[in-house]
Amino acid sequence: MEFFRKLSGRRSGLGRQVAVLAHGFGTDQSAWSSLRPWFDARYDVISFDLAGCGARGAETYDFDRHGTIFGYADDLIDLIDEIDTQNIVYVGHSMSGMIGAAAACARPGLFDRLVMIGASPRYLNDGDYFGGFEQSDLDQLFDSMAANFQAWVAGFAPMVVGVPDNTTITDFSRTLCQMQPDIALNISRTIFSSDMRQTATRIRRPVHLIQTSADMAVPTAVGTWLANAIPGATLDVIDAAGHLPHMTAANEVQRILDSNLLAKAA
C-alpha cells in the first residue's frame, strides 16, 4: 500500500462497498470530517490528500505529472488499483469532480456512480458558455498569489467559504497555508486553465451533481451545463452560499445523499 500511504490515505467504515472521498483545491481530507460519520456507517471509506495538499504536499506533487487534471486522474486510478477494488462510489469536491470524470472515462469499470460537489469543467467564459471568469480575473488571481501568498489566503478564504462561518474560514485558511506557495499557484493555474467539457460528455456512469445557489467559483449555470452534458446526470442546487457546502451545509448535503445516493443504489 505504498501509494496509499504516500497520499496519507485513511480507511474506515462499516460497509462493504468502497466510497472514495476526494477533496478540492486548498483543503485536505479533513474537509470530510462533518460527513464522514454518515459515510462510515454505510461504506468502506477511503480518503486521501491530493498531490500538493496536506502535510506531505511538497513530497507528493510533481510539476509535470500534476500539470493537468489527467495526472491527478492517474493518481486516483493508481490508488484504486492499489487497494484492489472496483464498483466504487466516488465523491469529489471542486477540482476532484473533474478528476473523477477523467478517471471514470479512462476506467469506467472502477466506478459504480459519482457524486460531484461544486464541480466545474471550465472556469473561463467561452462564447455562450458561462464559467464565471474572464482571463483578466484569473491573471489578477495569479498575480496576487505570487506577490504575497499569505495576504492572498486572508482574502481568498472568506470569499470561497461564502458564509460567516469562522471555524470553516480558519480551517480553510490553515490548509491553504499548509501548501507550498509555488505549488498552490501551479495547481490553481492547472485548474483554471483546464477545459474538461469534452471529458464530461463521455462519462457513462451515473452522476449526481450538488452545488450551492451562490458560489463565487462555480455559477449555477455550470451545474446546469454539466447536468445537460452528462448523459443521465441529476442536479441538486442547495439554497445556501459558498463553495464548501460539505463543510458549511453538511446537513443539507447529507439530506441529498440520503434521498439520491442511497435510493439509487438500492
C-alpha contacts under 8 A as a table, 3 or more apart, distances in Angstrom:
res1	aa1	res2	aa2	distance
1	M	4	F	5.21
1	M	5	R	6.24
1	M	82	E	6.36
1	M	83	I	7.12
2	E	5	R	5.26
2	E	6	K	6.11
3	F	6	K	4.85
3	F	7	L	6.32
3	F	78	D	7.67
3	F	79	L	6.45
3	F	82	E	7.34
4	F	7	L	5.46
4	F	8	S	6.42
4	F	9	G	4.95
4	F	48	F	7.64
4	F	79	L	6.12
4	F	82	E	7.40
4	F	83	I	7.83
5	R	8	S	4.85
5	R	9	G	5.42
6	K	9	G	7.38
6	K	60	T	7.05
7	L	48	F	5.62
7	L	49	D	5.38
7	L	50	L	6.83
7	L	51	A	7.05
7	L	56	R	7.64
7	L	60	T	6.97
8	S	48	F	5.59
8	S	49	D	6.14
8	S	56	R	7.78
9	G	46	I	6.94
9	G	47	S	5.69
9	G	48	F	4.29
9	G	49	D	7.06
10	R	45	V	7.98
10	R	46	I	5.78
10	R	47	S	5.33
10	R	48	F	6.21
11	R	44	D	7.18
11	R	45	V	5.51
11	R	46	I	4.75
11	R	47	S	6.69
12	S	40	D	6.32
12	S	44	D	6.03
12	S	45	V	5.19
12	S	46	I	6.85
13	G	39	F	7.05
13	G	40	D	3.75
13	G	41	A	6.02
13	G	42	R	7.03
13	G	43	Y	5.62
13	G	44	D	4.66
13	G	45	V	5.43
14	L	40	D	5.84
14	L	41	A	5.58
14	L	42	R	6.14
14	L	43	Y	5.82
14	L	44	D	5.86
15	G	18	V	7.49
15	G	40	D	7.15
15	G	41	A	6.70
15	G	42	R	4.82
15	G	43	Y	3.70
15	G	44	D	4.79
16	R	42	R	7.98
16	R	43	Y	5.88
16	R	44	D	5.65
17	Q	43	Y	5.43
17	Q	44	D	5.78
17	Q	87	N	7.58
17	Q	88	I	6.52
17	Q	89	V	7.61
18	V	43	Y	5.71
18	V	44	D	4.55
18	V	45	V	5.75
18	V	46	I	7.12
18	V	85	T	7.60
18	V	86	Q	7.86
18	V	87	N	7.61
18	V	88	I	5.08
18	V	89	V	6.35
19	A	39	F	7.61
19	A	43	Y	5.94
19	A	44	D	6.04
19	A	45	V	4.91
19	A	46	I	6.13
19	A	88	I	5.58
19	A	89	V	4.56
19	A	90	Y	5.70
19	A	91	V	7.33
20	V	45	V	6.00
20	V	46	I	4.75
20	V	47	S	5.88
20	V	88	I	6.99
20	V	89	V	6.31
20	V	90	Y	4.91
20	V	91	V	6.13
21	L	29	Q	7.76
21	L	32	W	7.54
21	L	45	V	7.40
21	L	46	I	6.21
21	L	47	S	5.00
21	L	48	F	7.52
21	L	90	Y	6.29
21	L	91	V	4.96
21	L	92	G	6.12
22	A	29	Q	7.09
22	A	47	S	6.34
22	A	48	F	6.81
22	A	49	D	7.65
22	A	50	L	7.54
22	A	90	Y	7.73
22	A	91	V	6.14
22	A	92	G	4.72
22	A	93	H	6.37
22	A	96	S	5.87
23	H	27	T	6.49
23	H	28	D	6.00
23	H	29	Q	5.87
23	H	31	A	6.75
23	H	32	W	7.64
23	H	49	D	7.39
23	H	50	L	7.29
23	H	92	G	6.08
23	H	93	H	5.18
23	H	94	S	7.36
23	H	95	M	7.93
23	H	96	S	6.23
24	G	27	T	5.96
24	G	28	D	7.39
24	G	92	G	7.37
24	G	93	H	5.02
24	G	94	S	4.92
24	G	95	M	5.31
24	G	96	S	5.65
25	F	53	C	7.84
25	F	94	S	7.09
25	F	95	M	6.43
25	F	187	I	7.85
25	F	188	S	7.77
26	G	53	C	6.92
26	G	172	F	6.93
26	G	175	T	5.97
26	G	176	L	4.64
26	G	179	M	7.52
26	G	184	A	7.74
27	T	30	S	7.51
27	T	31	A	6.24
27	T	53	C	7.04
27	T	54	G	7.51
27	T	172	F	6.08
27	T	175	T	5.25
27	T	176	L	6.44
28	D	31	A	5.94
28	D	48	F	7.67
28	D	49	D	5.36
28	D	50	L	7.17
28	D	53	C	6.03
28	D	54	G	5.29
28	D	175	T	6.60
29	Q	32	W	5.98
29	Q	33	S	7.92
29	Q	47	S	6.08
29	Q	48	F	5.68
29	Q	49	D	5.54
29	Q	54	G	7.79
30	S	33	S	5.39
31	A	34	S	7.61
31	A	246	H	7.52
31	A	247	M	6.40
32	W	35	L	5.40
32	W	36	R	5.60
32	W	246	H	6.91
32	W	247	M	7.15
33	S	36	R	5.24
33	S	37	P	7.65
33	S	247	M	7.90
34	S	37	P	7.10
34	S	246	H	7.27
34	S	247	M	6.44
34	S	250	A	6.33
35	L	38	W	5.46
35	L	39	F	6.60
35	L	246	H	6.92
35	L	250	A	6.39
35	L	254	Q	7.11
36	R	39	F	5.06
36	R	40	D	5.85
37	P	40	D	4.94
37	P	41	A	6.20
38	W	41	A	5.52
38	W	42	R	6.88
38	W	254	Q	7.50
39	F	42	R	5.31
39	F	43	Y	5.58
39	F	44	D	7.90
39	F	45	V	6.69
40	D	43	Y	5.48
40	D	44	D	6.63
40	D	45	V	6.16
49	D	53	C	5.84
49	D	54	G	5.71
49	D	57	G	7.86
50	L	53	C	5.42
50	L	54	G	7.50
50	L	57	G	7.68
50	L	72	Y	7.73
51	A	57	G	5.68
51	A	58	A	7.96
51	A	60	T	4.91
51	A	61	Y	4.73
51	A	62	D	7.78
51	A	66	H	7.64
51	A	72	Y	7.59
52	G	56	R	7.41
52	G	57	G	3.72
52	G	58	A	5.60
52	G	59	E	7.51
52	G	60	T	5.93
52	G	61	Y	4.64
52	G	179	M	6.68
52	G	180	Q	7.64
52	G	183	I	6.35
52	G	184	A	7.35
52	G	187	I	7.95
53	C	56	R	6.93
53	C	57	G	4.29
53	C	58	A	7.65
53	C	175	T	7.73
53	C	178	Q	7.48
53	C	179	M	5.87
54	G	57	G	5.20
54	G	175	T	6.83
54	G	178	Q	6.67
54	G	179	M	7.04
55	A	178	Q	6.76
56	R	59	E	5.39
56	R	60	T	6.38
57	G	60	T	5.25
57	G	61	Y	6.09
57	G	179	M	6.54
57	G	180	Q	7.55
58	A	61	Y	5.69
58	A	179	M	7.52
58	A	180	Q	6.51
58	A	183	I	7.62
61	Y	66	H	6.78
61	Y	183	I	7.63
62	D	65	R	5.38
62	D	66	H	5.59
62	D	67	G	7.82
63	F	66	H	5.54
63	F	67	G	5.67
63	F	183	I	7.94
63	F	186	N	7.79
64	D	67	G	5.21
65	R	68	T	7.05
65	R	71	G	4.99
65	R	72	Y	7.67
66	H	69	I	6.83
66	H	70	F	7.67
66	H	71	G	4.87
66	H	72	Y	5.95
66	H	187	I	7.73
67	G	71	G	6.94
67	G	186	N	7.45
67	G	187	I	7.23
67	G	190	T	5.83
68	T	71	G	5.52
68	T	72	Y	7.20
68	T	190	T	5.74
68	T	191	I	7.84
68	T	194	S	7.46
69	I	72	Y	5.28
69	I	73	A	6.36
69	I	98	M	7.29
69	I	99	I	5.89
69	I	102	A	7.77
69	I	190	T	7.08
69	I	191	I	7.27
69	I	194	S	7.42
70	F	73	A	4.76
70	F	74	D	6.20
70	F	99	I	6.80
70	F	102	A	6.38
70	F	103	A	7.80
71	G	74	D	5.05
71	G	75	D	6.51
72	Y	75	D	4.95
72	Y	76	L	6.37
72	Y	99	I	6.15
73	A	76	L	4.99
73	A	77	I	6.24
73	A	99	I	4.91
73	A	100	G	6.55
73	A	102	A	5.94
73	A	103	A	5.03
74	D	77	I	5.12
74	D	78	D	6.06
74	D	103	A	7.01
75	D	78	D	5.07
75	D	79	L	6.11
76	L	79	L	5.07
76	L	80	I	6.25
76	L	99	I	7.77
76	L	100	G	7.72
76	L	103	A	7.05
77	I	80	I	5.17
77	I	81	D	6.05
77	I	103	A	6.38
77	I	107	R	7.79
78	D	81	D	5.11
78	D	82	E	6.05
79	L	82	E	5.11
79	L	83	I	6.44
80	I	83	I	5.36
80	I	84	D	6.22
80	I	85	T	6.16
80	I	86	Q	7.26
80	I	110	L	7.71
81	D	84	D	4.83
81	D	85	T	6.52
85	T	88	I	7.48
85	T	110	L	7.36
86	Q	109	G	6.69
86	Q	110	L	4.18
86	Q	111	F	6.21
86	Q	112	D	7.87
87	N	109	G	6.56
87	N	110	L	5.04
87	N	111	F	4.48
87	N	112	D	4.42
87	N	113	R	7.86
88	I	110	L	6.27
88	I	111	F	4.75
88	I	112	D	5.15
88	I	113	R	6.96
89	V	111	F	6.35
89	V	112	D	5.61
89	V	113	R	5.21
89	V	114	L	5.90
89	V	115	V	7.73
90	Y	100	G	7.21
90	Y	111	F	7.11
90	Y	112	D	7.93
90	Y	113	R	6.42
90	Y	114	L	4.73
90	Y	115	V	6.12
91	V	97	G	7.55
91	V	114	L	5.90
91	V	115	V	4.65
91	V	116	M	5.96
91	V	117	I	7.59
92	G	95	M	7.56
92	G	96	S	4.58
92	G	97	G	4.53
92	G	98	M	8.00
92	G	99	I	7.84
92	G	100	G	6.72
92	G	114	L	7.71
92	G	115	V	6.32
92	G	116	M	5.07
92	G	117	I	6.21
92	G	119	A	7.96
93	H	96	S	5.19
93	H	97	G	5.52
93	H	116	M	5.89
93	H	117	I	4.62
93	H	118	G	5.99
93	H	119	A	6.40
94	S	97	G	5.51
94	S	98	M	7.69
94	S	116	M	7.41
94	S	117	I	6.10
94	S	118	G	4.92
94	S	119	A	4.36
94	S	120	S	6.84
95	M	98	M	5.71
95	M	99	I	6.43
95	M	119	A	6.32
95	M	120	S	7.34
95	M	191	I	6.74
96	S	99	I	4.63
96	S	100	G	5.99
96	S	116	M	7.85
96	S	119	A	7.51
97	G	100	G	5.30
97	G	101	A	6.33
97	G	115	V	7.67
97	G	116	M	4.92
97	G	117	I	6.86
97	G	118	G	7.72
97	G	119	A	5.11
97	G	120	S	7.47
98	M	101	A	4.65
98	M	102	A	6.12
98	M	119	A	6.80
98	M	120	S	7.16
98	M	121	P	6.42
98	M	196	M	6.93
98	M	200	A	7.56
99	I	102	A	5.33
99	I	103	A	6.28
100	G	103	A	5.05
100	G	104	A	5.92
100	G	114	L	7.47
101	A	104	A	5.15
101	A	105	C	6.21
101	A	199	T	6.82
101	A	200	A	6.14
101	A	203	I	6.47
102	A	105	C	5.22
102	A	106	A	6.31
102	A	199	T	6.29
102	A	200	A	7.72
103	A	106	A	5.10
103	A	107	R	5.92
103	A	108	P	7.44
104	A	107	R	5.14
104	A	108	P	4.51
104	A	109	G	7.74
104	A	110	L	7.18
104	A	111	F	6.45
104	A	203	I	6.52
104	A	204	R	7.87
104	A	205	R	7.42
105	C	108	P	5.63
105	C	199	T	7.20
105	C	202	R	6.34
105	C	203	I	5.48
105	C	204	R	7.34
107	R	110	L	5.88
107	R	111	F	7.80
108	P	111	F	5.66
108	P	204	R	7.29
108	P	205	R	7.00
109	G	112	D	7.59
111	F	114	L	7.32
111	F	205	R	7.10
112	D	205	R	6.70
112	D	206	P	7.35
113	R	205	R	5.62
113	R	206	P	4.83
113	R	207	V	5.90
114	L	205	R	7.23
114	L	206	P	6.29
114	L	207	V	4.79
114	L	208	H	6.41
115	V	207	V	5.74
115	V	208	H	4.85
115	V	209	L	5.88
115	V	210	I	7.48
116	M	119	A	5.79
116	M	207	V	7.37
116	M	208	H	6.34
116	M	209	L	4.91
116	M	210	I	6.14
117	I	209	L	6.04
117	I	210	I	4.70
117	I	211	Q	5.66
117	I	245	P	7.99
117	I	246	H	8.00
118	G	209	L	7.71
118	G	210	I	6.28
118	G	211	Q	4.82
118	G	212	T	7.43
118	G	218	V	6.45
118	G	223	G	7.86
118	G	243	H	6.33
118	G	244	L	7.71
119	A	209	L	7.82
119	A	211	Q	7.81
119	A	218	V	7.21
119	A	223	G	7.52
120	S	123	Y	6.56
120	S	131	G	7.76
120	S	218	V	6.41
120	S	222	V	6.31
120	S	223	G	7.42
120	S	226	L	7.89
121	P	194	S	7.33
121	P	195	D	5.76
121	P	196	M	4.54
121	P	197	R	5.21
121	P	200	A	7.16
121	P	226	L	7.86
122	R	125	N	7.80
122	R	131	G	5.90
122	R	192	F	7.11
122	R	193	S	7.61
122	R	194	S	6.06
122	R	195	D	4.82
122	R	196	M	6.27
122	R	197	R	6.81
123	Y	130	F	7.99
123	Y	131	G	4.35
123	Y	132	G	6.00
123	Y	133	F	5.91
123	Y	192	F	5.71
123	Y	193	S	7.55
123	Y	194	S	7.77
123	Y	195	D	7.95
123	Y	217	A	7.80
123	Y	218	V	7.46
124	L	130	F	7.34
124	L	131	G	4.98
124	L	132	G	6.31
124	L	133	F	4.82
124	L	134	E	5.64
124	L	135	Q	6.79
124	L	192	F	7.17
124	L	193	S	7.58
125	N	128	D	7.71
125	N	129	Y	5.72
125	N	130	F	4.75
125	N	131	G	4.68
125	N	132	G	6.08
125	N	133	F	5.79
125	N	134	E	6.02
126	D	129	Y	5.02
126	D	130	F	6.59
126	D	131	G	7.48
127	G	130	F	7.69
130	F	133	F	7.97
130	F	219	P	7.94
130	F	221	A	6.71
130	F	222	V	6.94
131	G	218	V	6.99
131	G	219	P	6.87
131	G	221	A	7.67
131	G	222	V	6.23
132	G	217	A	7.08
132	G	218	V	6.69
132	G	219	P	6.17
133	F	137	D	6.04
133	F	138	L	7.04
134	E	137	D	5.30
134	E	138	L	6.76
135	Q	138	L	5.15
135	Q	139	D	6.13
136	S	139	D	5.01
136	S	140	Q	6.22
137	D	140	Q	5.28
137	D	141	L	6.33
138	L	141	L	4.87
138	L	142	F	6.15
138	L	192	F	7.47
139	D	142	F	5.20
139	D	143	D	6.08
140	Q	143	D	5.09
140	Q	144	S	6.12
141	L	144	S	5.25
141	L	145	M	6.30
142	F	145	M	5.11
142	F	146	A	6.18
142	F	185	L	6.72
142	F	188	S	7.89
142	F	189	R	7.60
143	D	146	A	5.17
143	D	147	A	6.02
144	S	147	A	5.16
144	S	148	N	6.27
144	S	149	F	7.15
144	S	152	W	6.03
145	M	148	N	5.77
145	M	149	F	4.75
145	M	152	W	5.64
145	M	181	P	7.70
145	M	185	L	6.52
146	A	149	F	6.21
146	A	181	P	7.70
146	A	182	D	7.74
146	A	185	L	7.12
148	N	151	A	5.45
148	N	152	W	6.17
149	F	152	W	4.99
149	F	153	V	6.19
149	F	181	P	6.33
150	Q	153	V	5.12
150	Q	154	A	6.36
150	Q	177	C	6.98
151	A	154	A	5.10
151	A	155	G	6.63
152	W	155	G	5.35
152	W	156	F	5.86
153	V	156	F	4.96
153	V	157	A	5.70
153	V	173	S	6.28
153	V	176	L	6.87
153	V	177	C	7.20
154	A	157	A	6.02
154	A	158	P	7.39
154	A	173	S	7.07
155	G	158	P	6.25
155	G	159	M	6.85
156	F	159	M	5.30
156	F	160	V	6.26
157	A	160	V	5.32
157	A	161	V	6.15
157	A	169	I	5.95
157	A	172	F	6.32
157	A	173	S	5.81
158	P	161	V	5.15
158	P	162	G	5.98
158	P	163	V	7.44
158	P	164	P	7.77
158	P	169	I	5.79
159	M	162	G	5.05
159	M	216	M	7.19
159	M	242	G	7.71
160	V	215	D	7.56
160	V	216	M	6.51
160	V	217	A	7.21
160	V	242	G	5.85
160	V	243	H	5.53
160	V	244	L	7.39
161	V	164	P	7.94
161	V	165	D	7.58
161	V	168	T	7.10
161	V	169	I	6.30
161	V	241	A	7.97
161	V	242	G	4.90
161	V	243	H	5.85
161	V	244	L	5.94
161	V	248	T	7.73
162	G	215	D	7.31
162	G	216	M	7.67
162	G	241	A	5.67
162	G	242	G	3.96
162	G	243	H	6.89
163	V	241	A	6.37
163	V	242	G	6.29
163	V	248	T	7.91
165	D	168	T	5.55
165	D	169	I	6.20
165	D	248	T	7.30
166	N	169	I	4.98
166	N	170	T	5.98
167	T	170	T	5.17
167	T	171	D	6.15
168	T	171	D	4.95
168	T	172	F	5.90
168	T	247	M	6.96
168	T	248	T	7.05
169	I	172	F	5.16
169	I	173	S	5.97
170	T	173	S	5.11
170	T	174	R	6.10
171	D	174	R	5.08
171	D	175	T	6.39
172	F	175	T	5.30
172	F	176	L	6.08
173	S	176	L	5.08
173	S	177	C	6.05
174	R	177	C	5.19
174	R	178	Q	6.16
175	T	178	Q	4.92
175	T	179	M	6.82
176	L	179	M	5.54
177	C	180	Q	7.51
177	C	181	P	7.94
179	M	183	I	6.94
179	M	184	A	6.05
180	Q	183	I	5.30
180	Q	184	A	6.12
181	P	184	A	5.02
181	P	185	L	6.14
182	D	185	L	5.10
182	D	186	N	6.18
183	I	186	N	5.05
183	I	187	I	6.07
184	A	187	I	5.18
184	A	188	S	6.14
185	L	188	S	5.17
185	L	189	R	6.27
186	N	189	R	5.07
186	N	190	T	6.22
187	I	190	T	4.95
187	I	191	I	6.18
188	S	191	I	5.10
188	S	192	F	6.03
189	R	192	F	5.32
189	R	193	S	5.78
190	T	193	S	5.48
190	T	194	S	6.08
191	I	194	S	5.45
195	D	198	Q	7.81
196	M	199	T	5.16
196	M	200	A	6.20
197	R	200	A	5.13
197	R	201	T	6.53
198	Q	201	T	5.29
198	Q	202	R	6.73
199	T	202	R	5.32
199	T	203	I	6.98
200	A	203	I	5.67
200	A	226	L	7.30
200	A	229	A	6.92
200	A	230	I	6.00
201	T	229	A	5.33
201	T	230	I	4.97
201	T	231	P	7.14
202	R	230	I	7.23
203	I	230	I	6.36
203	I	231	P	7.34
204	R	230	I	7.91
204	R	231	P	6.96
206	P	232	G	6.66
206	P	233	A	6.34
207	V	230	I	7.65
207	V	232	G	7.31
207	V	233	A	4.88
207	V	234	T	6.57
208	H	233	A	5.70
208	H	234	T	4.87
208	H	235	L	5.83
208	H	236	D	7.81
208	H	260	N	7.95
208	H	261	L	7.97
209	L	223	G	7.03
209	L	227	A	7.26
209	L	233	A	7.28
209	L	234	T	6.02
209	L	235	L	4.54
209	L	236	D	6.17
210	I	223	G	7.86
210	I	235	L	5.92
210	I	236	D	4.96
210	I	237	V	5.92
210	I	238	I	7.29
210	I	253	V	7.79
211	Q	215	D	7.86
211	Q	220	T	7.42
211	Q	223	G	7.08
211	Q	236	D	6.64
211	Q	237	V	5.09
211	Q	238	I	6.06
211	Q	243	H	7.73
211	Q	245	P	7.54
212	T	215	D	6.04
212	T	220	T	7.53
212	T	237	V	5.31
212	T	238	I	4.58
212	T	239	D	6.12
212	T	240	A	5.32
212	T	241	A	5.66
212	T	242	G	6.60
212	T	243	H	7.09
212	T	245	P	7.01
213	S	219	P	7.80
213	S	220	T	6.22
213	S	237	V	5.86
213	S	238	I	5.87
213	S	239	D	5.47
213	S	240	A	5.82
213	S	241	A	6.16
214	A	219	P	7.07
214	A	220	T	7.48
214	A	240	A	6.59
214	A	241	A	4.57
214	A	242	G	6.09
215	D	218	V	5.37
215	D	219	P	5.92
215	D	220	T	7.69
215	D	241	A	5.94
215	D	242	G	4.78
215	D	243	H	5.24
216	M	219	P	6.83
216	M	242	G	6.88
216	M	243	H	7.01
217	A	243	H	6.70
218	V	222	V	6.36
218	V	223	G	7.80
218	V	243	H	7.55
219	P	222	V	5.56
219	P	223	G	7.28
220	T	223	G	5.20
220	T	224	T	6.40
220	T	237	V	7.75
221	A	224	T	5.04
221	A	225	W	6.09
222	V	225	W	4.96
222	V	226	L	6.21
223	G	226	L	5.16
223	G	227	A	6.11
223	G	235	L	7.09
224	T	227	A	5.06
224	T	228	N	6.23
224	T	235	L	7.47
225	W	228	N	5.23
225	W	229	A	5.99
226	L	229	A	4.92
226	L	230	I	5.85
226	L	233	A	7.73
227	A	230	I	5.71
227	A	231	P	7.79
227	A	232	G	7.72
227	A	233	A	5.10
227	A	234	T	5.82
227	A	235	L	6.12
228	N	231	P	7.18
228	N	233	A	7.24
230	I	233	A	5.43
236	D	256	I	7.55
238	I	252	E	7.16
240	A	245	P	7.79
240	A	249	A	7.40
241	A	245	P	7.77
242	G	245	P	6.60
242	G	248	T	7.98
244	L	247	M	5.48
244	L	248	T	6.15
244	L	249	A	7.85
245	P	248	T	4.85
245	P	249	A	4.61
245	P	250	A	6.11
245	P	253	V	6.98
246	H	249	A	5.83
246	H	250	A	4.67
246	H	253	V	6.22
247	M	250	A	5.61
249	A	252	E	5.50
249	A	253	V	6.49
250	A	253	V	5.03
250	A	254	Q	5.98
251	N	254	Q	5.02
251	N	255	R	6.16
252	E	255	R	5.04
252	E	256	I	6.40
253	V	256	I	5.14
253	V	257	L	6.24
254	Q	257	L	4.94
254	Q	258	D	6.06
255	R	258	D	5.06
255	R	259	S	6.27
256	I	259	S	5.20
256	I	260	N	5.82
256	I	261	L	7.55
257	L	260	N	5.25
257	L	261	L	4.89
257	L	262	L	6.63
258	D	261	L	6.14
258	D	262	L	5.64
258	D	263	A	7.13
259	S	262	L	6.54
259	S	263	A	5.90
260	N	263	A	5.27
260	N	264	K	5.91
261	L	264	K	5.46
261	L	265	A	6.16
262	L	265	A	5.03
262	L	266	A	6.11
263	A	266	A	5.30
